[in-house]
Amino acid sequence: MNKNKSLELVAEAIAFIDRNLSEEISVSTVCSKYSMSPWEFQRMFRAVTLDSIGNYIRTRRLSQAADLISGQKGLKIIDVALEVGFGSPEAFTRSFKDHFGVSPLEWKKRQSNKKIKRIPITIAKLDRLKKGIVGPKLVEMEERIFVGMTTTIISPFGHETDFDKRIPSLWLEFNKRRAEIPRRKKAVGFGIAIDFYDRQGTEQMTYMASAQVEEEIKTPLGMKQVFVPAGTYATFETRGRIESSHATYDFIYGVWLPNSPFRRSSTGYDIEIFDHRFQMEGENSLSTFCIPIEKH
């Protein structure tokens, strides 16, 4: 594969971010430039860069600031903060120290015109994703109803996510209460990404551990009921622990979907299916991943 659409689009987005670091720029601003859903584009961005858009913007601003501090004598911290899009020197200093481990003034004392190198985006980053994934298989799914428990994940698209902590514990809690759900289909669990939003520059996602029910029910206390419309889904199978699902989504959104005749449908949800072949702690556990699609 010599040419990859995801590489081109993400490189274009990065160039846009770099040109506008001193302006008001948000995750929504970047995503709005592309004819795909914010969810789809951010999944693709993460697959290529291994980072979220929000964190990439913050990191690029701080890296540019470090270069300015190192390269220009007499430049005031407040001038650097405004140049890279921070509203106040206090917020800038706090973010700079969190990222580099030292304050801007300490950085200036230690550095001598040393530029921070950016890691290039290459197709090798995407090639790493192909191993062990079988699919896609296109299937028509009927309307379904799911009932389960939810949690909010911080930055599901970046390395700063708390996915690995929240998801396994949510499933353990849900499995203890699964029997409270009437009319449920037994021995199958469904993980559903039911909502995504950008809050003050931080991407967040609502994830639900659930069971499918045969009809609408009175929802048990502390649970949520979600209706999933009928539609076409692309399904993929992969082996590994539940925490490895990021790699599968990276492949779907970073390799397969951008180079397919499909786009992610605006209706439906990303769904993970865990049946009798899945074990929470099993390295060889089999999971099925489903995304809603439609023709371009």
Buried (B, 14 or more C-beta within 10 A) or exposed (E): EEEBEBBEBBBEBBEEBEEBBEEEBBBEBBBEEBEBBBBBBBBBBBBBBBBBBBBBBBBBBBBBBBBBBBEEEEBEBBEBBBBBBBEEBEEBBEBBBEBBEBBBEEBBEEBEEEEBEEEEBEBEBBEEBEEEBEBBEEEEBEEBBBBBBBBBBBBBBBEBBEBBEBBBEBBEEBBEBBEEBEEBBEEBBBBBBBBBEBEEBBBBBBBBBBBBBEEEBEBBEEBBBBEBEEBBBBBBBBBBBBEBBBBBBBBBBBBBBBBBEBBBBEEBBBBBBBEEBBEEEEEEBBBBBBBBBEEE
